[in-house]
Amino acid sequence: MALPPHVSSSDFASALAAWRQAVGKDWVFTSDADVALYRDAYSPYWGEPEERLASAAVAPASLEEVQAVVRTANQYRVPLYPISTGRNLAYGGSAPVYSGSVVLDLKRMNRVLEVNERNAYALVEPGVSYFDLYDHITKAGLDVWIDPPDPGWGSVIGNALDGGAGWTANPFRDHFGAHCGMEVVLASGEVVRTGMGALPNSKSWQHNRWGYGPWVDGLFRQSNFGIVTKMGFYLMPRPESYVMGTATSMRDEDIVPMLDVLNRLENEHVVNGSTQIFGGGPGGPPGPGGAAPLWSIQAPIYGPEAVVRAQIEHAKAKFTAIPGVKFEVGELLRTPLTAAALARVRQVNFGVPNLSTFSMLGRSPVNPNPDGGHIGFSPIVPRTGESLLEFKRFYAENLSKVSGGENLGVVGPVYMTCWDRTLVCLIMFPIGRDKIKNAKMRRAFEGWVHLAAERGWAEYRAPAAFQDLIASTYSYNNHALLRLRESIKDAVDPNGILSAGRYGVWPKHLRKA
Ligand SMILES: Cc1cc2nc3c(=O)[nH]c(=O)nc-3n(C[C@H](O)[C@H](O)[C@H](O)COP(=O)(O)OP(=O)(O)OC[C@H]3O[C@@H](n4cnc5c(N)ncnc54)[C@H](O)[C@@H]3O)c2cc1C
């Protein structure tokens, strides 16, 4: 068994004994076989000394047990790494950012505490997965939808805390943005409820997110300032219908007016679904008549049928006002979908969690020897056609240089418009068990981070191995933002026991000069 860094073997033994007392001996994991389950299957350092590894894991079942675990960790200065379901594949899996940390596995805290159909919200614990919440709602016959990300096995809380996104309508797709109220255990073991939840016997915790006074919830997103033990989320009242329109063009420059139209339609909330941009090369969907369009924008709309029909006609009029742009209106689907309809749609767009996304990485005739995993560099660029074309040129001009003249199988750019007003230009790197290939991917990843930063573009969410590097690009005014975060870290977690290094924030004793 590995020891956490800076912890003596006798102190670690005492901590483990106290945790066994607190959570039961079956829920403290120290054997190599058990701890190996917390490795990151997509680690770009798999099998190398730099791979981030846990020393042990502990799985409390209640708020009080979390508090007890944290107090012991503070006493013996044992670094903890809280996870919810720990399926953070592509961003570190369930492995800690700081090697030797003890994973605080919250999967046993898996109660759906409330689903309120009338006001469309849920209150859940960290171990509740999208599958769990969907099952709960389905069994209870409630008329609300969840917003799943592609993999349905993740945690509603864990995904939101890492800055995740789903695929139904705005504003539910921005998972942190759609939360309302949290319960957080601080490094001291103290419990805080945010927003209206700070009122004893609050009746409106999930009805108003701001509460009174400075809003602190944002401190717990992509951070290491606390352990979230409950969180409220807005749910989407089941929409009556859905329709998707697809705008296509054969000319590269048309993406400029097309994106302007899309932005306006989204900012006016005429188009509320998860829009997607395909094209700029091979890979886009075939256009009408079989000819492949250069650009193709999918614009889905959810809502009452009469409203949706008017909205899609409006969208069509706006897109087709651009000379040469065509707009095809797809089938209008009424919900709940029939089984036959559900079988031919992308289910996450209809609030149905599943794992079909993993087929993308699996063995197939086109990819007979898959690497097994991937990581992504996803810089945010302004949501304009000019910026998108600039990124497209930037990618084409630098790909060979960044890849050392080799074809590494890097995929990009994928243009993502998952959030309001945001354009993400994703570059995906296959990751497997081949150390030489992984090293080339890491070099390429780092190369893109530096080149993008020179243009004023940076990542919104990062694999653990690159979190420091990316934090270092947010360096305005001599890293003032990082220094502010470090000051908060020192105040709320003076012994630095929680998620050291997460998103580049290290406790004082581990900070580089
Ligand atoms: C093929 C593929 C497709 C994907 N598609 C999507 C997608 O559509 N959308 C998307 O968002 N992601 C996607 N991902 C990324 C990722 O798999 C999901 O975001 C997944 O939901 C994250 O894992 P999780 O929910 O188990 O969170 P966890 O692993 O439990 O949590 C993530 C991190 O948040 C912190 N954390 C978690 N819980 C707590 C807590 N209670 N208190 C304090 N800190 C905590 C920890 O640092 C943890 O490492 C995809 C990945 C792959 C491989």
The ligand as a Tripos MOL2 file, in Angstrom:
@<TRIPOS>MOLECULE
LIG
   53    58     1     0     0
SMALL
NO_CHARGES

@<TRIPOS>ATOM
      1 C1        -17.0010    9.2410  -24.7760 C.3       1 LIG1
      2 C2        -17.1960   10.3090  -23.7360 C.ar      1 LIG1
      3 C3        -18.2460   11.2180  -23.8520 C.ar      1 LIG1
      4 C4        -18.4220   12.2140  -22.8800 C.ar      1 LIG1
      5 N1        -19.4620   13.0870  -23.0350 N.ar      1 LIG1
      6 C5        -19.6630   14.0440  -22.1070 C.ar      1 LIG1
      7 C6        -20.7530   14.9460  -22.2320 C.ar      1 LIG1
      8 O1        -21.5980   14.8420  -23.1270 O.2       1 LIG1
      9 N2        -20.8710   15.9390  -21.3110 N.ar      1 LIG1
     10 C7        -20.0080   16.0410  -20.2530 C.ar      1 LIG1
     11 O2        -20.1780   16.9340  -19.4200 O.2       1 LIG1
     12 N3        -18.9820   15.1900  -20.1070 N.ar      1 LIG1
     13 C8        -18.7810   14.1910  -20.9860 C.ar      1 LIG1
     14 N4        -17.7370   13.3100  -20.8190 N.ar      1 LIG1
     15 C9        -16.8010   13.5160  -19.6860 C.3       1 LIG1
     16 C10       -17.1580   12.7350  -18.3910 C.3       1 LIG1
     17 O3        -17.1310   11.3480  -18.6310 O.3       1 LIG1
     18 C11       -18.5020   13.1340  -17.7780 C.3       1 LIG1
     19 O4        -18.5220   14.5220  -17.5670 O.3       1 LIG1
     20 C12       -18.8230   12.4370  -16.4430 C.3       1 LIG1
     21 O5        -20.1680   12.7080  -16.0960 O.3       1 LIG1
     22 C13       -17.9230   12.9040  -15.2860 C.3       1 LIG1
     23 O6        -17.8510   11.9100  -14.3220 O.3       1 LIG1
     24 P1        -18.7700   11.8680  -13.0110 P.3       1 LIG1
     25 O7        -20.0990   12.3990  -13.3630 O.co2     1 LIG1
     26 O8        -18.7010   10.4880  -12.4450 O.co2     1 LIG1
     27 O9        -18.0880   12.9090  -12.0370 O.3       1 LIG1
     28 P2        -17.0100   12.6220  -10.9050 P.3       1 LIG1
     29 O10       -15.8780   11.8720  -11.4950 O.co2     1 LIG1
     30 O11       -17.6540   12.0430   -9.7100 O.co2     1 LIG1
     31 O12       -16.6200   14.1150  -10.5530 O.3       1 LIG1
     32 C14       -15.8060   14.8990  -11.3830 C.3       1 LIG1
     33 C15       -14.8230   15.6820  -10.5250 C.3       1 LIG1
     34 O13       -15.5440   16.6410   -9.7520 O.3       1 LIG1
     35 C16       -15.0500   16.7000   -8.4080 C.3       1 LIG1
     36 N5        -16.1220   16.2560   -7.5210 N.ar      1 LIG1
     37 C17       -17.0270   15.3000   -7.8010 C.ar      1 LIG1
     38 N6        -17.9020   15.1800   -6.8180 N.ar      1 LIG1
     39 C18       -17.5460   16.0590   -5.8610 C.ar      1 LIG1
     40 C19       -18.1120   16.4210   -4.6230 C.ar      1 LIG1
     41 N7        -19.2310   15.8310   -4.2010 N.pl3     1 LIG1
     42 N8        -17.5190   17.3880   -3.9050 N.ar      1 LIG1
     43 C20       -16.4130   18.0090   -4.3730 C.ar      1 LIG1
     44 N9        -15.8440   17.7200   -5.5490 N.ar      1 LIG1
     45 C21       -16.4090   16.7560   -6.3040 C.ar      1 LIG1
     46 C22       -13.8510   15.7750   -8.3560 C.3       1 LIG1
     47 O14       -12.6820   16.5330   -8.5430 O.3       1 LIG1
     48 C23       -14.0730   14.8340   -9.5170 C.3       1 LIG1
     49 O15       -12.8590   14.3510  -10.0450 O.3       1 LIG1
     50 C24       -17.5330   12.2950  -21.7710 C.ar      1 LIG1
     51 C25       -16.4860   11.3680  -21.6570 C.ar      1 LIG1
     52 C26       -16.3180   10.3910  -22.6240 C.ar      1 LIG1
     53 C27       -15.1960    9.4240  -22.4520 C.3       1 LIG1
@<TRIPOS>BOND
     1     1     2 1
     2     2     3 ar
     3     2    52 ar
     4     3     4 ar
     5     4     5 ar
     6     4    50 ar
     7     5     6 ar
     8     6     7 ar
     9     6    13 1
    10     7     8 2
    11     7     9 ar
    12     9    10 ar
    13    10    11 2
    14    10    12 ar
    15    12    13 ar
    16    13    14 ar
    17    14    15 1
    18    14    50 ar
    19    15    16 1
    20    16    17 1
    21    16    18 1
    22    18    19 1
    23    18    20 1
    24    20    21 1
    25    20    22 1
    26    22    23 1
    27    23    24 1
    28    24    25 2
    29    24    26 1
    30    24    27 1
    31    27    28 1
    32    28    29 2
    33    28    30 1
    34    28    31 1
    35    31    32 1
    36    32    33 1
    37    33    34 1
    38    33    48 1
    39    34    35 1
    40    35    36 1
    41    35    46 1
    42    36    37 ar
    43    36    45 ar
    44    37    38 ar
    45    38    39 ar
    46    39    40 ar
    47    39    45 ar
    48    40    41 1
    49    40    42 ar
    50    42    43 ar
    51    43    44 ar
    52    44    45 ar
    53    46    47 1
    54    46    48 1
    55    48    49 1
    56    50    51 ar
    57    51    52 ar
    58    52    53 1
@<TRIPOS>SUBSTRUCTURE
     1 LIG1         1 GROUP 0 **** ****
